[in-house]
Amino acid sequence: MHDTARSSIEGQFTTLVGDTPDRVVSTASDHFRTGVRPLRPKKPRGSTITP
């Protein structure tokens, strides 16, 4: 079905993954980094390491 009311609007393709807006299609390394990102240990702010 073609909507004539939206005929002047350009389509946009976006991905949920990727840190570079100039590259529309994400790569395998983008998917890998996204999967690994939540596994990184979180450091509390202002904490110091004491022996």
Secondary structure, DSSP 8 states (H G I E B T S, - for coil): ---GGGTTS------SS-S-TT--S--HHHHHHHHHGGGS----TT-----
